[in-house]
Amino acid sequence: MRGSPADAPKKTHAHLQSVYSTIYPIKMKTQFLKSITFCFILMSTMLATSCREDELLSEELTTEKNLDSTRSAKFGVPTKFDQHEFALKIESYMEPLVAGFGYTIYNDGVPYYATNGGDGFARKHVDTPMSLHSALAKQEISTVTQYVTAVAMLHALQKYNVPINAAVWPYLPKYWTISKDFKAVTFERLLAHRSGLIDYHDYKKLSLTVGGVLDKNAFDKNERVNSDVNYLLLGVILPYLEAKKLAAQGSIAKLNKLESVNNNFIEYGEQYRAYVRNNVFKAAGLANASVIDWRGWNENGTILSSATNMGYPTKNGSEPGLPKELHLVDCGVTGLYMSAEQFAKFQSAVAQFRVISFDHLDLMKSKLLGFDGSIAGNKSIFYWKKGAENNSEAMIMDFGKVQVAVFATSTHSQITDPKILAQFYDASFKNL
């Protein structure tokens, strides 16, 4: 039955509602699907972009790695020091050239040497009793001794708070006449051999040196002129510095003892050696520090020079060697009697700031105090000191963490040329 005209609007409205209720969900579903599709496309695009960025980053990292490889090839790949290789190079070089030798390498505070740390003779059969050379065999090291004097003097300056540019004249015997020229001489100038002092080559005339004129030209130019007079004076100044500082603290016994003698260089030498033993060798942890001497000695004390090492004019000849001399009045200059192992241990202690401070060691290197010179290596700057006397020679080098001492009982190698050890050291690094 059809509806009446009056019901038509209502029916039409109901019909529209029915149609709308059917179409709207479809439209919403379509829009939702479109949104999902858009999001999917957007995410795909972002993912593609991200992947491309990752590819670009990977390409950049690869390029950077290749650049690093190029830099490594240009500037050197990481390397590690091979102490065994260094030892073998020293042994291979020294063995065919000298009558006998001993050496020791200290690598970051740890000693090393191959086999016995040397070869040949400290004393040949012609000089009975025969003894072999090695890392542990003692011999005279000549002016390498000045390295020890420099360390000891800097230790005293550090201990008593005296600047290196202070004048030295207040720390000389009271009965010496001091010239106006000499009053300009500082600790640094003596330690660096830049004093311009006149050397009369006689310790008994040392008072004339401090009472006279300087080489004004050398002094004004701050010229380095190696002269024993500088370190001979330091051997006197060191005990006087300690004595005067102790007197200022109320302990006058040491100063009274020094001032009761007149030009007694034996006493000056004894006081100097006592300071080095008690303050420097002990600080370095050396065995038998209290008996180490500037003449022949063993763990029980001094021995005859005739029982020490000898220095030989040839490697294989049968000529008698020259014995070690006594150096009790010029012990700031020369004469220390030690093994390569002991001396390298001392060097290592200094390098680790166990004897003097970082600042004072830096002064030693930058101003060549106790060193003869420096040489540029592949890794850094190396510092060296050499000595030769009585047919014997000695060479020490400071490579930073690595220290080496090489002693020989003849002078037929070129080990005191710093280029030799520098080349051996640089050639003893291996690629990691």
C-alpha positions, 0 to 999 in steps of 0.5 A: 500500500502506497503512502499518502502525499503527507508521508512523502517528505518524511519518506524522502528524508528517511531515504536520504538518511539511509543513503547517506549512512551507506555512502559516508562509511564508504567515503571515509573508508576511501579517505582512510585507504588514501591516507594509508597509501600516502603514508606508505608512499611517504615512508617508502620515500623516507626509507629510500632517502635514508638508505641513500644517505647511508650509502653516501655516508658509507661512501664518505667513510670509505673515502675517509678511510682511503684518505687515512691510508694515504696519510699513513703511507705519507706520514708513517704507519703506527710502529713499536720499538723493538729493544731486541733489534736495537740490542742486536744492532749495537752488538753487531756494530761493536763486536768486530771493532773494539777490544771489549764493550758493554751496553744496556738499554733501559726501555721505559724503566726496564733494563734490556740487553742480549746475552751478556750485554757485551763482548770482548775484554775489560782486561785482556790476558796480558793484564792478569787477571783477565776479565770479560766485558759485559753490561755489568763490567765497570769501566771509567767513562771519562767526561760522561761524568759531567752528565752526573755533575749536571744532574747533581747541581740541578738537584741542589738548586732544586732542593735549596730553591736557587734559580739557574740564572743565579750568580755562582760567586757566593758559593766559593771559598771565602779566601778566594778573590772574586773579580768583577767579571766573574761575578756575572757568571751564573750556574747556567753558564757553567753547566752549559760551558758558556762562561768564557772562563780562562782555563789554566789546566791546573786545579791549583790555579782555579782561584786565578780563573775566578779572580781574573778576566773572562774571554769577553768575546765568548761571554758576550756571544754566549758561545759554547766552549767545552772546557774542564774548568766549568765542571771543575768549579762546579765540583767546588761550588756544589758542596759550598752551596749545600754547606751555606744553605745548611748554615742558614738553617742553623747547621754550620758544621759542614761550612766550618769544615770547608772553611777550615781548609785552604785550597784543599781540593781533596776535601772539596772532592770528598764533599762533592762525592758525598752529595752525589752518593747521598742525594743523587745515586740513592734517589736513582735506586742504584745498588751500592750507592754509598761506595760508587767512586771516581776510582776503582771500587766494588761492593766492599769499597775502593780497590786498586786501580791496577785491578780495574778495567784497562784501555787498549790501543788495538782490538786484537793486539797483545799490548798492555792496557792503560789503567784507570786514573784517580780523579779525586780532585777533579771529580766533577769533570771526569773519572766516574767508574761504573757499568753500563747497566748502572749508568743506564739505570741512572739515566732512566731514573733521571728521565722518569723525574725520580732525581730532578723535576720535569722542569729541570730535566727540560732545562738540561735538554733545552740548554744542553746542561750535561749534554754535548748536543742533540740530533733529530731522529724520526721520532723526536730529538735525541740528546747525547754525551760522550767521553774518551780517555786512556784508550777507553770510550763511552757514549750515552743517549737519551731517546725519551722513554728509552735510554742507552749507555755503551762503554768500550775498552778501545776507541776504534768504533765510531760509537761516540758519533751520535748518528750511529746510535740514532740510526740504530734506534730509528731502524729498530721500530716495527710496523704494528 
